[in-house]
């Protein structure tokens, strides 16, 4: 993996928390911690989006929960039209 150094600033009062998190999640390596944090945030963002889509779908269905069989039937019906 080719890496490029990037710089960013943090407030003095955040330094202790950064060091604590780096030790726990990055094994003392800030770069490793940042990679971990980016992946975690990306997963959290995806999970939030999926939850939002699920909620929107429930609202669109009027709160009805469809069985897998009903879902397959609806998919086939839509694809056939």
PyMOL commands that set and color helices and strands:
alter all, ss='L'
color gray80, all
select helices_A, chain A and resi 12-25+30-60+68-80
alter helices_A, ss='H'
color red, helices_A
deselect
rebuild
show_as cartoon
